[in-house]
Amino acid sequence: MRSNHTALFWTWMLLPLVNGAALGQAAGTSRTLAGVVAAAPVITILAAPTGALLRSEGPANASIDLGAVSYFKGTSAVGETSQKNQSAFVVSTRFALRVDCPGNASSQVTLTVSRLDASATHGIAVDGIALGPGAQILAASMPCGSSGDHRLDVEVPVSTPAGPIGSTIAFTATLKP
């Protein structure tokens, strides 16, 4: 009995796509299914030649290990720089993003970035854009199939207790109309 309901459901869903005249669409008018068939853009996070160690953790997921950092001793990992002022120090490194668009290779995307955690102990910026929970535009228009080099800055106040810190940031690519 369950398979009959499934078959009826699929027939109902496919019928409007196959028979446009039944819904008032003129015979011979073309219908495109590009929005249904096209896959979403895929973002790959890559190590930059001058950046810190990047660990790939699966499709569209990676972590950057900034190693041990200290206000007084600076950074300990290759590919990092640090700057300090009276109230904080900033650790910086480079990374790259590649955006591929299966089925839309010649399209453009808008690339956004946001911070997924609410940690108030340290600030994060990408290419000078301070991150928060709301999406910020990182690239207003980027060609599919291209990659770009970016800078990550982590600002740690002097008042932060010693120990590990971590944050999660998200990148989103949206096809431009």
Secondary structure, DSSP 8 states (H G I E B T S, - for coil): -HHHHHHHHHHHHHHHHH-GGGGT--TT-----HHHHS---EEEEEE-TTS--EEE-STT-EEE----EETTTEE-STT-EEEE-SSEEEEEEEEEEEEE-TT-TT-EEEEEEEE-S---SSEEEETTEE--SS-EEEEEEEETTEEEEEEEEEEEETTS-SS-----EEEEEEE--
